[in-house]
């Protein structure tokens, strides 16, 4: 049964010889013998497997998911660590979903600090990922760049620092989060190669001359987000009911905001007040911030007991 599973074939055929001894002891030969690494394009069955899997996800994310599957294939067969570019939370969510369906590999997001939104997805064999989850700063695939200047008389916003960085000739997917530091500048998260480029190329933001330098992640002092924990009981898990409780407004008003496209679930607009939400869903509302459904239980009367975390 194990060898007939297309998910297992994907990694079994690509894995190096040292993962096969337990099969030899059982007198089992992997499908196709004991192969060495071959190019992905040379394996039609695996190419078809990837194509079928990718089609299960929204079109906007299919290119990113296809690249992640290729990275997973390389990580499994070469016993190495691979990584994506910086990606947004919804892309991370879909990539995590597809990696969980593949044998032998796992992934962990890392954006330079614990609460980062734009992260690189680190993909490796499961036994290698375990250490990264407890100490992600050891991954080494994200570098911090401090951009310092006197912005007292010419205030710069997030878009100003982003525009200045992109103006040096780099693409958006090599930049992670941008943390503003008041009138002193900002911290940008990027790759090591791009960080070296920005040190010499990023010299001005708006009208303000800036000094750009790489700083160790350990020197950063990024405060955790302010959160408020809420407990509520609801008759249903409808989006309008849960969101109105979390954001502190009437259910009728929340339903109107949902229908207007002002509410997102897991970073995707959802205009159905009747949608059922579940544990770990992230709900954001224009002008009101973001909240997470931390846990869902039931009371003796059959109502839903919710723990919510609202990010202030």
C-alpha positions as CSV (number, residue, x, y, z in Angstrom):
1,X,0.0,0.0,0.0
2,X,2.8,2.3,0.9
3,X,4.4,2.0,-2.5
4,X,1.2,2.5,-4.4
5,X,0.6,5.9,-2.8
6,X,1.6,8.7,-5.3
7,X,2.5,11.0,-2.4
8,X,5.1,8.5,-1.2
9,X,6.4,7.7,-4.7
10,X,7.1,11.4,-5.1
11,X,9.8,11.3,-2.4
12,X,10.6,7.6,-2.4
13,X,11.9,7.7,-6.0
14,X,13.9,10.8,-5.3
15,X,15.4,9.9,-2.0
16,X,19.1,9.0,-1.6
17,X,20.1,5.4,-1.1
18,X,20.6,5.7,2.6
19,X,16.9,6.0,3.3
20,X,16.2,2.5,1.8
21,X,17.9,0.0,4.2
22,X,14.6,-0.6,6.1
23,X,12.9,-1.6,2.8
24,X,15.8,-3.9,2.0
25,X,15.4,-5.7,5.4
26,X,11.7,-6.2,4.5
27,X,12.6,-7.6,1.1
28,X,10.9,-4.7,-0.6
29,X,12.3,-3.0,-3.6
30,X,11.1,0.6,-4.3
31,X,9.1,1.1,-7.4
32,X,11.6,1.4,-10.3
33,X,14.5,0.1,-8.3
34,X,16.9,2.2,-6.3
35,X,17.4,5.3,-8.4
36,X,19.8,8.2,-8.0
37,X,18.5,11.8,-8.3
38,X,17.1,12.6,-11.8
39,X,15.8,15.9,-13.1
40,X,12.1,16.6,-12.2
41,X,11.2,17.1,-15.9
42,X,12.4,13.5,-16.6
43,X,9.8,11.9,-14.4
44,X,6.4,12.2,-16.2
45,X,4.5,10.5,-13.3
46,X,5.8,13.0,-10.8
47,X,5.3,15.9,-13.1
48,X,1.6,14.9,-13.4
49,X,1.4,14.4,-9.7
50,X,2.6,18.0,-9.1
51,X,0.2,19.4,-11.8
52,X,-2.8,17.6,-10.2
53,X,-1.9,18.8,-6.7
54,X,-1.4,22.4,-7.7
55,X,-4.8,22.5,-9.4
56,X,-6.5,22.0,-6.1
57,X,-5.5,25.5,-4.9
58,X,-6.6,28.9,-6.0
59,X,-5.1,30.1,-9.3
60,X,-3.5,33.2,-7.7
61,X,-1.3,30.9,-5.6
62,X,-0.6,28.0,-8.0
63,X,2.8,29.3,-9.3
64,X,4.1,29.7,-5.7
65,X,2.8,26.3,-4.8
66,X,4.4,24.7,-7.8
67,X,7.8,26.2,-6.9
68,X,7.3,25.0,-3.3
69,X,6.8,21.4,-4.5
70,X,9.9,21.6,-6.5
71,X,11.8,22.9,-3.5
72,X,10.4,20.1,-1.4
73,X,11.5,17.5,-4.0
74,X,15.1,18.9,-3.9
75,X,15.1,19.1,-0.1
76,X,14.0,15.5,0.2
77,X,16.4,14.0,-2.4
78,X,19.4,16.1,-1.6
79,X,18.9,16.2,2.2
80,X,19.3,20.0,2.1
81,X,17.5,23.1,3.3
82,X,15.6,25.1,0.6
83,X,13.6,28.3,0.9
84,X,11.1,30.4,-0.9
85,X,11.3,34.2,-1.5
86,X,9.5,36.4,1.0
87,X,5.8,35.5,0.8
88,X,2.6,36.9,2.3
89,X,0.5,35.1,5.0
90,X,-2.1,33.6,2.6
91,X,0.7,32.1,0.4
92,X,2.4,30.7,3.5
93,X,-0.9,29.1,4.5
94,X,-1.4,27.3,1.2
95,X,2.3,26.2,1.0
96,X,2.1,24.9,4.5
97,X,-1.1,23.0,3.5
98,X,0.6,21.3,0.5
99,X,3.8,20.5,2.3
100,X,1.8,18.7,5.0
101,X,0.5,16.4,2.3
102,X,3.9,15.4,1.1
103,X,6.0,12.6,2.7
104,X,9.3,13.2,4.5
105,X,9.4,17.0,4.4
106,X,8.2,19.8,6.6
107,X,8.3,23.6,6.6
108,X,8.6,26.6,8.9
109,X,8.1,30.3,8.2
110,X,10.8,32.8,9.2
111,X,10.9,36.5,8.6
112,X,13.6,37.6,11.0
113,X,11.5,38.0,14.1
114,X,8.8,35.9,15.7
115,X,5.7,37.9,14.6
116,X,6.9,38.7,11.1
117,X,4.1,38.7,8.4
118,X,6.2,38.5,5.2
119,X,8.3,35.4,5.7
120,X,10.5,32.9,3.8
121,X,9.2,29.4,4.0
122,X,12.1,27.1,5.0
123,X,11.6,23.6,3.5
124,X,13.6,20.6,4.6
125,X,13.3,17.0,5.7
126,X,11.3,16.6,8.8
127,X,14.3,15.6,11.0
128,X,16.1,18.8,9.9
129,X,13.1,21.1,10.5
130,X,12.7,20.1,14.2
131,X,15.7,22.2,15.2
132,X,14.6,25.2,13.2
133,X,11.1,25.4,14.8
134,X,12.7,25.8,18.3
135,X,15.4,28.2,17.2
136,X,14.5,29.8,13.8
137,X,17.2,32.4,14.1
138,X,19.7,29.7,13.4
139,X,18.3,29.3,9.9
140,X,20.3,32.3,8.6
141,X,18.2,33.0,5.5
142,X,17.0,36.4,6.7
143,X,19.1,39.6,7.3
144,X,18.2,42.8,9.0
145,X,19.1,46.2,7.4
146,X,18.8,49.3,9.5
147,X,18.1,52.5,7.5
148,X,18.9,55.5,9.7
149,X,18.3,59.2,9.1
150,X,16.7,62.4,10.6
151,X,13.1,62.2,9.7
152,X,11.9,64.9,12.2
153,X,11.0,67.4,9.5
154,X,10.2,65.0,6.7
155,X,8.3,62.1,8.1
156,X,8.6,58.8,6.1
157,X,6.0,56.1,6.0
158,X,6.1,52.4,5.2
159,X,5.6,53.1,1.5
160,X,8.4,55.6,1.4
161,X,11.0,53.1,2.6
162,X,9.6,50.4,0.4
163,X,9.7,52.7,-2.7
164,X,13.3,53.8,-1.9
165,X,14.4,50.1,-1.6
166,X,12.6,49.1,-4.8
167,X,14.1,52.1,-6.5
168,X,17.6,50.6,-6.2
169,X,16.6,47.9,-8.7
170,X,15.4,45.0,-6.5
171,X,12.1,43.1,-6.6
172,X,9.4,43.0,-3.9
173,X,9.8,39.3,-3.2
174,X,13.3,39.8,-1.8
175,X,12.0,42.1,0.9
176,X,10.3,41.0,4.1
177,X,8.7,43.3,6.7
178,X,9.5,46.9,7.2
179,X,9.5,48.1,10.8
180,X,9.2,51.9,11.3
181,X,11.4,53.4,14.0
182,X,9.8,56.8,14.5
183,X,11.8,59.7,13.2
184,X,15.0,57.7,13.2
185,X,14.3,55.5,10.2
186,X,13.3,51.8,9.7
187,X,14.5,48.2,9.7
188,X,14.1,46.2,6.5
189,X,14.3,42.4,6.4
190,X,15.8,40.8,3.3
191,X,18.3,38.3,2.0
192,X,22.1,38.5,2.6
193,X,22.8,39.3,-1.0
194,X,20.2,42.1,-1.2
195,X,21.3,43.5,2.1
196,X,24.9,44.0,0.8
197,X,23.4,45.7,-2.2
198,X,21.2,48.1,-0.1
199,X,24.2,49.1,2.0
200,X,25.7,50.9,-0.9
201,X,22.6,51.7,-3.1
202,X,20.1,52.9,-0.6
203,X,21.3,56.4,0.3
204,X,18.1,58.5,0.4
205,X,14.5,58.1,1.5
206,X,12.2,61.0,0.4
207,X,14.5,64.1,0.8
208,X,16.4,62.6,3.8
209,X,20.0,61.2,3.4
210,X,20.2,57.8,5.1
211,X,22.9,55.5,6.3
212,X,22.1,51.8,5.5
213,X,23.9,49.0,7.3
214,X,23.4,45.3,8.2
215,X,22.7,44.6,11.8
216,X,22.6,41.3,13.7
217,X,19.1,40.0,14.4
218,X,20.1,39.7,18.0
219,X,20.5,43.5,18.3
220,X,17.0,44.3,17.2
221,X,14.5,45.2,19.9
222,X,11.1,44.7,18.2
223,X,8.3,44.8,20.8
224,X,5.7,42.1,20.5
225,X,2.3,43.3,19.3
226,X,-0.3,44.5,21.8
227,X,-3.0,41.9,22.1
228,X,-6.3,41.6,24.0
229,X,-7.7,38.2,24.9
230,X,-11.5,37.8,24.7
231,X,-13.8,35.0,25.8
232,X,-17.4,34.8,24.4
233,X,-20.1,32.3,23.9
234,X,-22.0,32.3,20.6
235,X,-25.0,30.3,19.2
236,X,-23.2,29.6,15.9
237,X,-19.8,30.0,14.3
238,X,-21.0,32.3,11.6
239,X,-18.6,34.9,10.5
240,X,-20.8,37.8,11.4
241,X,-21.4,36.5,14.9
242,X,-17.7,35.7,15.7
243,X,-16.4,39.0,14.1
244,X,-19.0,41.2,15.9
245,X,-17.9,39.7,19.2
246,X,-14.2,40.1,18.5
247,X,-14.4,43.6,17.2
248,X,-17.0,44.9,19.6
249,X,-19.8,46.0,17.3
250,X,-23.4,44.9,16.5
251,X,-23.9,41.8,14.4
252,X,-26.0,43.8,11.9
253,X,-23.2,46.4,11.4
254,X,-20.7,43.6,11.0
255,X,-22.9,41.9,8.4
256,X,-23.0,45.1,6.4
257,X,-19.2,45.4,6.5
258,X,-18.8,41.8,5.4
259,X,-21.1,42.3,2.4
260,X,-19.2,45.5,1.5
261,X,-15.9,43.5,1.3
262,X,-14.3,45.1,4.4
263,X,-13.7,41.8,6.1
264,X,-11.1,39.1,5.3
265,X,-10.8,35.6,6.5
266,X,-7.2,34.2,6.4
267,X,-6.3,37.3,4.3
268,X,-8.9,36.6,1.6
269,X,-12.1,38.8,1.2
270,X,-15.2,36.9,2.2
271,X,-18.6,38.6,1.6
272,X,-20.8,35.9,3.1
273,X,-21.9,36.7,6.7
274,X,-23.1,33.1,7.0
275,X,-19.6,31.6,6.4
276,X,-18.6,29.2,9.1
277,X,-15.2,30.1,10.8
278,X,-13.1,27.6,12.7
279,X,-10.2,27.4,15.1
280,X,-7.0,29.2,14.1
281,X,-8.8,31.3,11.5
282,X,-7.6,34.9,11.2
283,X,-10.2,37.6,10.7
284,X,-9.3,41.2,9.7
285,X,-11.6,44.1,9.4
286,X,-10.9,47.5,7.7
287,X,-10.3,50.1,10.3
288,X,-10.6,47.6,13.2
289,X,-7.5,45.5,13.0
290,X,-7.1,41.8,13.1
291,X,-8.2,38.9,15.4
292,X,-7.5,35.2,15.7
293,X,-9.9,32.4,16.8
294,X,-7.6,30.8,19.4
295,X,-9.8,28.0,20.5
296,X,-13.4,26.7,20.2
297,X,-15.2,24.6,22.8
298,X,-18.8,23.9,23.7
299,X,-20.9,24.7,26.7
300,X,-23.3,22.3,28.4
301,X,-26.2,24.1,26.6
302,X,-24.6,23.5,23.2
303,X,-23.3,27.0,22.6
304,X,-19.8,27.7,21.3
305,X,-17.3,28.9,23.8
306,X,-14.6,30.9,22.0
307,X,-11.2,32.3,23.0
308,X,-10.3,35.2,20.7
309,X,-7.1,37.1,20.4
310,X,-7.4,40.7,19.0
311,X,-4.3,42.4,17.8
312,X,-4.5,46.1,18.8
